[in-house]
Amino acid sequence: MVCADTSYSAVADRSAGTVDFDRVYDRHQFGSVKWANQWDEFSPRVEGENLLSLWTADMDFRAPEAVIAALREAADHGIYGYTRRDPRHYEIVQSWFARRHDWAPALETLLPAPAIMPSVAAMLRTFTKPGDGVIVQSPVYSPYFEVIHGSGRRLLVNRLRLQNNRYELDLENFERLAASGAKAFLLCNPHNPAGKAWTREELTALNDVCERYGVLVISDDIHCDIRLSDRPHIVFSSLSEDAAEKSFICTAPTKTFNLAGVPSATVSVANKERREALLATMRASFMVNANFFGRLALEVAYSTGAPWVDQLTGYIDGNVDLVFKFAEDRLPGITPMRPDASFLVWLDACELDRKVGGIQQFFVDRAGVNLYDGRVYGPGGEGFIRLNVGCPRPMLRKGLERMSKALALV
Ligand SMILES: Cc1ncc(COP(=O)(O)O)c(C=O)c1O
């Protein structure tokens, strides 16, 4: 049974109305990875008022007003002790996915998690052994490489095929890797960096191969909520019973509502033995206590934030259109890929990259714009850059203007 949550309806009223996504906020003072970034290993060591940061994947928007109000009230209470998620917490998660993605995970399948990546690390530790192969499809979110290498597992890369400016599955190679003894597949659904929403047919084909070779599927659905095309988000475990049995679905409200600094996540595991085994690992790693603010933010966001996400999605869509408009006549050498989901646009700049000797550094030096270098995303990412459009349009426009001016001089 899916229980719609109404207990936050009082704060929901504060979320009503039109959100001003155009407003620019200064983010330097709170240790933002995106804006106070001079110590980050993946960022060029640059700093200064003039650098526009359009790289790491959080947004420059305030969270929904109802979330802010609830966090403020909790902050004012002043006692931030140990915190638990009660059964209602999981009903709120279930209700969100039922309403937004037509997937209502049974409540008993849901486990608490501090965030996505620590849960992925716990799954690898629990269900694979050192040296076991884990498949990823590159170019892909780079911490996947770290979590596999960091836990002593063997990285198996299935490169996505670039066809007509879209990524396509290389199923033959995927099967070859599965047959080579892979134990797990780390699926990014929708895919970061390109924002590709995997279709039912593609996921079914992947599931068939995984079923044949006994490969477990860890699905990272963190980018599922901001849907820019008419492709629905298909949750892997909703494909069939055998897909549910072999999969782990990792979800979080952190991208959707811009809550990465107050994290909280949920993992759905249909198979009872695996669920218990994973929970045992998480307990032994002291991962199950809730974050005082993260728990609350998730509940308020999922309970009341649907209209906010709808507005946000429309705004992001407009930002993506702006990128395409610029690329058409003012960004020579740059071809954007249209995302189905997320707030990230993957830009093909292969020739330019060669010409200027490194496109990321070029834009930092000549345009004062910081983008994410495609190389970070592994094989196939060379020559690409990732542009984060989860920002006020005036800021994006300024960044694109600067890039355009810099390119005019190449
Ligand atoms: C695909 C993907 N997975 C996971 C994460 C991070 O999740 P968490 O902070 O919950 O570990 C990100 C953040 O950019 C991401 O893009």
The ligand as an SDF file (V2000), in Angstrom:
LIG
                    3D

 16 16  0  0  0  0  0  0  0  0999 V2000
   25.7160    9.7430  -10.7160 C   0  0  0  0  0  0  0  0  0  0  0  0
   26.0390   10.2390   -9.3370 C   0  0  0  0  0  0  0  0  0  0  0  0
   26.0140    9.3900   -8.3070 N   0  0  0  0  0  0  0  0  0  0  0  0
   26.2810    9.7890   -7.0380 C   0  0  0  0  0  0  0  0  0  0  0  0
   26.6260   11.0910   -6.7790 C   0  0  0  0  0  0  0  0  0  0  0  0
   26.9640   11.4950   -5.3900 C   0  0  0  0  0  0  0  0  0  0  0  0
   26.0550   10.9690   -4.5010 O   0  0  0  0  0  0  0  0  0  0  0  0
   26.2900   11.0720   -2.9410 P   0  0  0  0  0  0  0  0  0  0  0  0
   26.7710   12.4570   -2.6720 O   0  0  0  0  0  0  0  0  0  0  0  0
   24.9540   10.7710   -2.3660 O   0  0  0  0  0  0  0  0  0  0  0  0
   27.3040   10.0120   -2.5890 O   0  0  0  0  0  0  0  0  0  0  0  0
   26.6760   12.0210   -7.8330 C   0  0  0  0  0  0  0  0  0  0  0  0
   27.0740   13.4190   -7.5860 C   0  0  0  0  0  0  0  0  0  0  0  0
   27.4440   14.1520   -8.4610 O   0  0  0  0  0  0  0  0  0  0  0  0
   26.3660   11.5840   -9.1290 C   0  0  0  0  0  0  0  0  0  0  0  0
   26.3810   12.4340  -10.1680 O   0  0  0  0  0  0  0  0  0  0  0  0
  1  2  1  0
  2  3  1  0
  2 15  2  0
  3  4  2  0
  4  5  1  0
  5  6  1  0
  5 12  2  0
  6  7  1  0
  7  8  1  0
  8  9  2  0
  8 10  1  0
  8 11  1  0
 12 13  1  0
 12 15  1  0
 13 14  2  0
 15 16  1  0
M  END
$$$$
